[in-house]
């Protein structure tokens, strides 16, 4: 999952050749809605997703703000259900660049 805060469509296309910027934005909105359904912002949800992956035992968090540390810790308390896991995997698979 990538951050596109403030990115322009032209910048996206210079990095991701043949990418679909509108689809990316749509998928990010879906992911943010899923995170809201767990009562959290996107950052702790991404932490929860990361540590839920097979073979992953920890997430390395880098931050300069104390609030971000709290959000990362909050992410360790989230369990993503199987329906949402399937939705997220489909989004990731749909956005793979060959």
Secondary structure, DSSP 8 states (H G I E B T S, - for coil): ----TT--HHHHHHHSTT--HHHHHHHHHHHHHHHHHTTS-HHHHHHHHHHTSTT--------SSHHHHHHHHHHTT----HHHHHHHHHHHHHT---
